[in-house]
Amino acid sequence: MQQVKLLSAGEKLVFSLSGEIDAATSEDFYAQVCAAYEHDKRDVEFDCSALTFIDSTTLGTFVKIFKKLKADGHSMVLARVRPNVKKLFDICALDTLIEIRT
């Protein structure tokens, strides 16, 4: 089960991600993030400290979010990313596109 929670809407939108985000839940994840972003367009940070699993569909969802933000002149950061999750970004070379902090 995945959970997306908006923690802060100060300087940037900060989302806490927890559990698993996969093909079955990635559309819901995208919809929740986009709804908050469309309401208050700011830079976005994802706190991934409690995110335990993602799949290739979720990687694509992060890229879609990144492209949407970049088109509007905003940035996206994945913070406190667990090694097993970061490895997927590394394998696909997405760590060169998206800022990832461990």
Solvent accessible surface area in square Angstrom, and as a share of the most:
residue,aa,sasa,rsa
1,M,195,0.87
2,Q,19,0.08
3,Q,98,0.44
4,V,20,0.12
5,K,117,0.49
6,L,80,0.40
7,L,92,0.46
8,S,48,0.31
9,A,49,0.38
10,G,41,0.39
11,E,165,0.74
12,K,72,0.30
13,L,1,0.01
14,V,23,0.13
15,F,3,0.01
16,S,26,0.17
17,L,0,0.00
18,S,28,0.18
19,G,22,0.21
20,E,76,0.34
21,I,0,0.00
22,D,39,0.20
23,A,64,0.50
24,A,94,0.73
25,T,36,0.21
26,S,4,0.03
27,E,147,0.66
28,D,71,0.37
29,F,0,0.00
30,Y,58,0.22
31,A,56,0.44
32,Q,66,0.29
33,V,2,0.01
34,C,17,0.10
35,A,67,0.52
36,A,21,0.16
37,Y,2,0.01
38,E,89,0.40
39,H,165,0.74
40,D,37,0.19
41,K,94,0.40
42,R,85,0.31
43,D,53,0.27
44,V,1,0.01
45,E,15,0.07
46,F,0,0.00
47,D,23,0.12
48,C,0,0.00
49,S,52,0.34
50,A,42,0.33
51,L,0,0.00
52,T,54,0.31
53,F,89,0.37
54,I,2,0.01
55,D,32,0.17
56,S,89,0.57
57,T,60,0.35
58,T,0,0.00
59,L,11,0.05
60,G,36,0.35
61,T,9,0.05
62,F,0,0.00
63,V,29,0.17
64,K,106,0.45
65,I,3,0.01
66,F,27,0.11
67,K,128,0.54
68,K,62,0.26
69,L,2,0.01
70,K,127,0.54
71,A,89,0.69
72,D,64,0.33
73,G,68,0.66
74,H,53,0.24
75,S,55,0.36
76,M,5,0.02
77,V,14,0.08
78,L,0,0.00
79,A,2,0.02
80,R,116,0.42
81,V,5,0.03
82,R,97,0.35
83,P,113,0.71
84,N,83,0.43
85,V,2,0.01
86,K,49,0.21
87,K,123,0.52
88,L,56,0.28
89,F,0,0.00
90,D,62,0.32
91,I,119,0.60
92,C,70,0.42
93,A,56,0.44
94,L,28,0.14
95,D,56,0.29
96,T,116,0.68
97,L,78,0.39
98,I,1,0.01
99,E,85,0.38
100,I,28,0.14
101,R,113,0.41
102,T,113,0.66
